[in-house]
Amino acid sequence: MQDRVILVTGASRGLGRQIVDHYAPANRIIGLSRSGTGPEGISLVSCNLAAPADVATVADNLCRRWPDIDVLINNAAILTSTPIALMSDGDILAQVQTNLVGPMLLTKRVLKVMMRRRRGRIVNVVSMSHKLCKPGDSVYAATKAALEVFGKIVNIEAHSYGITVNNLAVSASPSGMLEQITKANPKNIRAMIPHDQFADITGISAVIDFFCADGAGDVGGQTVFLGGV
């Protein structure tokens, strides 16, 4: 993928940072993160996805500034891995707002820009968590499963405008979130992945490229699971 304007959430670290670093040399990248930090050479925007009012304001501003967004990658997410009976109300709300409500509000606004241009690609980074049903991940898994269904329905709504929405379910990739899940023992997660390996940017970008190809206008509402899940 090249010569595209790509908006990536969670751009400052983890998988989002890997995506930004991979696509930045050949594309124009807008990186959203709570800190507003990220690699040099891209446009950085501060946005707290857990705050709906902030998402609405920032999204409206960036759509005015960059009305030519070609690709939106909803990547940002947070995880609190705790049994629901022990999880604080604040942690529940933070995950729902960051992982689901924020991407919905952002998608709504970017979609309108894409509809005016009658072209666009949206990729939601979801998860294998709702297939694994790991204790402690109930809220996180629910938000990712909901985002997947959201993407499938929006794809139908947007298809006649030349827009597709697809989902990329990453098995697991090295990040702070992975460390939180595994408690410094990544073999616990790898044992759950049929391919017995973590996802890397090569495989991740291959799926994103497939979804965003010019000739992929009929590839919509799909979810690709990495790792053989």
Order of alpha helices (4+ residues) and beta strands (2+ residues): beta-alpha-beta-beta-alpha-beta-alpha-alpha-beta-alpha-alpha-beta-alpha-alpha-alpha-beta
